[in-house]
Amino acid sequence: MFFGTIYTLPNAKWVAVMRLHVSACDHTTAETMLRELLGYLIGGTDDGEGRGIEKEIGSKGEVNSGIEDLVPSRIAKKPFWARGVDMLSYSLNSLRLTNLKFKDTKSARSSQVVRFQMNQEETQRILDGCKAKGIKLCGALVAAGLMAADMCSKHHQKKKYGVLTLIDCRSNFDPALSIHHFGNYHSVIPNIHTIKGGENLWELAKKTYTAFASSKNNDKHFTDLSALSFVMCKAIENPALTPSSSLRSSFMTVFEDTIIDDYNDMQRELGVDDYIGCASVHGIGPSIAIFDTIRNGRLDCVCVYPSPLHTREQMLELVDNMKKILVDLV
C-alpha cells in the first residue's frame, strides 16, 4: 500500500518519492497527507485549524467504509434494465471516441510527467474569466485541452473526445466525511464533446462545464457508479477489446476542484525546493491527466501520460498548445 524511496542527486540534493496505492489514496488524501507530513517535519501536531492531527485520522485503527456504502439513501437505485442500458452505452460510446495518435502499443509502459506553469497575472486573468462565466477552472482546462488536441490532429473534421471529471464526494456522503478520512472517495462523471475546429475558448469552456454540472446535479456520479466500475473492470479483464489494447478510458481527466497550496512558509522552513503530486495512468486511464494546483497565486499543472504509448515530444506539443491557448485567448 505504501512505498517510500529517496534518491540522491549531485550538489547535496535529494528526492523523496512516496507511492501509495490508489485504492487507499485519492487526490484529497494525498494533499492532506502532504500537509500533515510537512507539519510533523517542522515539529507541529496541528493541522492549521486548531485540531490535533492524530485525533482526526483515526487513532483506533478503524477502517473507513467503501464509497458505495456511503451514497445517500435519497438517491434511488436504478432499475436493472436501466443499469444494463447504461453499461452498454458506456461500452459502445468508448469505441467511437477519438484518441491521440498512439506511437508505440507494443512496449512496456510507464507513466511520465510534463508540466506547465503560469505567472500570477496570467493565472488571475484565467480565474477572473472563469468567475465571469460562472464556471470552475476545470472547465477552462478541458476546453484548452480539447482545442490543443484538435491543433495537434492532422485530420480536420468533427471529432468526439471523452473527458472524465473526478469529484471528491466526501461532503455529499451520508454521513459526510472530512478530508482526514483517508481513502479513495472520488467518483467520476464521463462526458463526450464534439470538436469541429475553430472553437472559442470561453464558449467551449462554458459548454463543457455546463454538461458536467448538469450530470452532477442529476447525481450521475452516484447513480452510475456501479455501472462505470463494472465497465472498467471488464476493460481491465479484456484489454484486447480496447483500441490497440491501450486501455484508454478517455482523452483527458481533470478534477472538479483545484488544489490551493499555501504551504510556502513550511516549504521554505524545511528547505524543500519543489514538489508535485500525481497518479499513474499507464495501466488504464486517460491519454493525459491534469493535476492542477494554485501555488502562491500561480497555476501549476502536472500532466501525466502513458509512455511510450504517447511520446514526450507529442505530449510537450499538446501541453505547449494548451498553455498558449490559455494565455493568448484569455
Backbone hydrogen bonds, N-H to C=O, Kabsch-Sander energy under -0.5 kcal/mol:
donor,donor_aa,acceptor,acceptor_aa,energy
3,F,19,R,-2.6
5,T,17,V,-2.6
7,Y,15,V,-3.0
9,L,13,K,-3.4
13,K,9,L,-1.1
15,V,7,Y,-2.7
17,V,5,T,-3.3
17,V,15,V,-0.5
19,R,3,F,-3.2
19,R,17,V,-0.5
20,L,18,M,-0.5
21,H,1,M,-2.0
24,A,21,H,-1.9
25,C,21,H,-0.6
25,C,22,V,-0.6
26,D,183,G,-1.6
30,A,26,D,-2.5
31,E,27,H,-2.0
32,T,28,T,-2.6
33,M,29,T,-2.8
34,L,30,A,-2.1
35,R,31,E,-2.1
36,E,32,T,-2.5
37,L,33,M,-2.8
38,L,34,L,-2.6
39,G,35,R,-2.0
40,Y,36,E,-2.5
41,L,37,L,-2.5
42,I,38,L,-1.3
43,G,40,Y,-1.7
44,G,39,G,-3.2
47,D,51,R,-2.1
53,I,45,T,-1.6
55,K,52,G,-1.0
56,E,52,G,-0.8
56,E,53,I,-1.4
57,I,53,I,-1.4
61,G,58,G,-1.5
64,N,62,E,-0.5
69,D,66,G,-0.8
70,L,67,I,-1.3
71,V,68,E,-0.7
75,I,72,P,-1.4
76,A,74,R,-0.8
83,R,79,P,-2.3
84,G,80,F,-2.0
85,V,81,W,-2.4
86,D,82,A,-2.0
87,M,83,R,-2.2
88,L,84,G,-2.2
89,S,85,V,-2.7
90,Y,86,D,-2.9
91,S,87,M,-2.1
92,L,88,L,-2.6
93,N,89,S,-2.7
94,S,90,Y,-1.5
95,L,91,S,-0.6
95,L,92,L,-0.9
96,R,92,L,-0.5
96,R,93,N,-1.4
97,L,94,S,-0.7
98,T,160,K,-4.0
103,K,309,L,-3.3
104,D,308,P,-0.6
110,S,307,S,-2.7
112,Q,305,Y,-2.5
114,V,303,C,-2.6
116,F,301,C,-2.1
118,M,299,L,-2.3
123,T,119,N,-2.4
124,Q,120,Q,-2.5
125,R,121,E,-1.9
126,I,122,E,-1.9
127,L,123,T,-2.5
128,D,124,Q,-2.6
129,G,125,R,-2.1
130,C,126,I,-2.3
131,K,127,L,-2.4
132,A,128,D,-2.4
133,K,129,G,-1.5
134,G,130,C,-0.8
134,G,131,K,-0.7
135,I,130,C,-2.5
138,C,256,E,-0.5
139,G,136,K,-1.5
140,A,136,K,-0.8
141,L,137,L,-2.1
142,V,138,C,-2.5
143,A,139,G,-2.2
144,A,140,A,-2.5
145,G,141,L,-2.3
146,L,142,V,-2.6
147,M,143,A,-2.4
148,A,144,A,-2.3
149,A,145,G,-2.2
150,D,146,L,-1.9
151,M,147,M,-1.9
152,C,148,A,-1.8
153,S,149,A,-1.0
156,H,154,K,-0.7
157,Q,155,H,-1.4
159,K,195,I,-2.0
161,Y,159,K,-0.6
161,Y,193,H,-2.7
163,V,191,N,-2.8
164,L,252,M,-2.5
165,T,163,V,-0.5
165,T,189,I,-2.2
166,L,164,L,-0.5
166,L,254,V,-2.7
167,I,187,S,-2.9
169,C,167,I,-0.8
169,C,185,Y,-2.4
172,N,169,C,-1.8
173,F,169,C,-0.6
173,F,170,R,-1.0
174,D,70,L,-2.1
177,L,170,R,-2.2
181,H,178,S,-1.7
182,F,180,H,-1.1
184,N,23,S,-0.8
185,Y,183,G,-0.7
187,S,167,I,-2.3
189,I,165,T,-2.1
191,N,163,V,-2.4
193,H,161,Y,-2.6
195,I,159,K,-3.0
195,I,193,H,-0.5
196,K,194,T,-0.5
204,L,200,N,-2.6
205,A,201,L,-2.6
206,K,202,W,-2.4
207,K,203,E,-2.1
208,T,204,L,-2.9
209,Y,205,A,-2.4
210,T,206,K,-2.3
211,A,207,K,-1.8
212,F,208,T,-1.9
213,A,209,Y,-3.1
214,S,210,T,-2.4
215,S,211,A,-1.7
216,K,212,F,-2.4
217,N,213,A,-2.6
218,N,214,S,-1.2
219,D,216,K,-2.1
220,K,215,S,-2.3
222,F,219,D,-1.6
223,T,219,D,-3.0
224,D,220,K,-1.7
225,L,222,F,-1.1
228,L,224,D,-2.5
229,S,225,L,-2.1
230,F,226,S,-2.3
231,V,227,A,-2.3
232,M,228,L,-2.4
233,C,229,S,-2.4
234,K,230,F,-2.3
235,A,231,V,-2.0
236,I,232,M,-2.0
237,E,233,C,-2.1
238,N,234,K,-1.7
241,L,238,N,-1.9
242,T,239,P,-1.8
245,S,242,T,-2.5
246,S,243,P,-2.0
249,S,247,L,-0.7
249,S,285,G,-2.2
250,S,285,G,-0.6
251,F,162,G,-1.9
252,M,162,G,-1.5
253,T,288,I,-1.8
254,V,164,L,-2.3
256,E,166,L,-2.8
259,I,292,D,-1.6
261,D,259,I,-0.6
261,D,294,I,-2.4
262,D,260,I,-0.7
267,Q,263,Y,-2.8
268,R,264,N,-2.6
269,E,265,D,-2.2
270,L,266,M,-1.8
271,G,267,Q,-0.7
271,G,268,R,-0.8
272,V,267,Q,-2.4
273,D,271,G,-0.5
285,G,247,L,-1.9
287,S,250,S,-1.1
288,I,251,F,-1.2
289,A,304,V,-2.2
290,I,253,T,-2.8
291,F,289,A,-0.6
291,F,302,V,-2.7
292,D,290,I,-0.7
293,T,300,D,-2.2
294,I,259,I,-2.7
295,R,293,T,-0.7
295,R,298,R,-2.6
296,N,261,D,-1.3
296,N,294,I,-0.6
298,R,295,R,-1.9
300,D,293,T,-3.1
301,C,116,F,-2.9
302,V,291,F,-2.4
302,V,300,D,-0.6
303,C,114,V,-3.2
303,C,301,C,-0.6
304,V,289,A,-2.3
304,V,302,V,-0.5
305,Y,112,Q,-2.3
307,S,110,S,-3.2
307,S,305,Y,-0.5
310,H,306,P,-2.1
315,M,311,T,-2.1
316,L,312,R,-2.7
317,E,313,E,-2.0
318,L,314,Q,-1.8
319,V,315,M,-2.8
320,D,316,L,-2.7
321,N,317,E,-2.1
322,M,318,L,-2.1
323,K,319,V,-2.5
324,K,320,D,-2.3
325,I,321,N,-2.6
326,L,322,M,-2.3
327,V,323,K,-2.7
328,D,324,K,-3.0
329,L,325,I,-1.9
330,V,326,L,-0.5
